[in-house]
Amino acid sequence: MKIRSTVAVLSVVSFCFLTTGCASIVSGNHQSVSVETPQAKDMTCTLSNNQGKWFVNKTPGSVTIQQSFGDMMVHCEKDGHSMSDAKIKSTVKPIYFGNIIFGGMIGLIIDAGDGAGFAYPANITVPAENPTK
């Protein structure tokens, strides 16, 4: 009977390791980013990637976004100023490679799909154009 319970526990633990991504477990798939527009304060910005859309009502400001393997587009605007756009590259987190040891191919796929294996810079600066005349 003791052997059966040991096998059951090992099976559950193995299943958990094989069906979860390393980065998903360690750091999750959300992160806070700060957005600033040095040439024009109080701009309204929209951040978007293939996981969704988020808003910063006034710059400088922060928002929690969902990470993704894809680039993030940032669009900022304010009356009296030209619209400003920036394309923010997603980078691979070092923990993503922990899947090779702990999660295998399934972990790599999970972390790629939910964005947990990737991150954006914590501070985003969007250059604003001079005021429109």
N, C-alpha and C positions, 0 to 999 in steps of 0.2 A: 504494500500500500504506500509506503514511504517513497518508493521509486516512482510511482505514478504521480504523486504530488510534486516531486522534484522535476519530472519531465514536463508537467503542466506549467510550472513556474518558468522554467527555461523556455518553453514554447511561447508564453506570453511576452517575456522579455525580448526574445528574438523577433517576434512579430512587431513589437514597438520600435525596435531599432531599424528593422527593414522597411517600415512604412512611414517613417518620418525623416525629414531632412535635418541635417546637423545645424544649419544656420537658422532654420525655423525654430528649433528648440532653444538655441543659445540666445539669439538676438531678436527674434520675431521679424515681421515684415513691414513694420511701420517705423518712421523716423521723423523727427522734428527738423524743419529747415527754417532759416531766417532769410527774409528777402529785404534787400535795401536798394534804393534808387538814389544815389548820392546827389545827382543834379536836380532832383525834384522830390521833395518829401511829400507824404500823404497821397501817393499814387495807389490806385486799386489794382491788384494783380490777380491773375488767374493762372494756376499751375495745373498742368494736365499731363497724364501719361496713359498708357493702355490699361491702367488699373482704375482710373477715375479722374475727378476734377476737384480742386481745392481753391480756396480764396483767401487772400490777405486784403482786408478792408483798407488799411492805410499802412504805407511803408514809412519807416522800417517796421516789420512785423514778422510773426512766426506762425507756422501752421504745421500740423502733423499730417504727413502724406503716406501713401502706401508705396513701398519700394517696387521697382520693376526692372527687368533687364533692358527695357527700352528707354530712349532719351525722354526727358521731360521738357515740355514747352512752357515758357513763362511769358505771359502777355500782360503788360502794365499800361495803364492809361490814367489821364487826369485832364480835366478841362484846362485849356490854355497851353497844353503841351502835346507834342507829337506822341503817338503810341510807341511803346518800346517792347521789343521781343528779344528773348534769349532762348537758346537751345542748350540744355544742361545734360551732359553725358552721364550715364549710369556706369559705375565701376563695379568690378567683382570684389566682394569682401573676401579676405583671406580665409575666413571660417568656412566658406563655401567648399574649399578643397578638403575639409575634414570629412566630407561625404565619401571620399575615396577610401578612407580608413574605416569610418563608422557606418555610413548609410548606403554605400555602394551606389549603383546606378539609379536605384529608386530614389535615394536621397538627393542626388543631383537633379533629377527630374522634378521632384517636389519643390526644392528651393528655387529652381528656375521658374517654375509655374507660378508660385505665389510671391516671387520677388525677394524672398528672404536672403538670397545669395548675393544681392546687389545693393548698392547705396548711391546716394547723391551727395554732393558737398553739403556740409551743414550750413554754410553761409553762401548765399547767392546774391551777386551784385548785378543789377540790370542797369545798363547805361541809359539814361533818359536824354532825349533830345532837348535842345533849347526850346523855350516857349515859342508857340506859334504866334505869328503876328496878325 
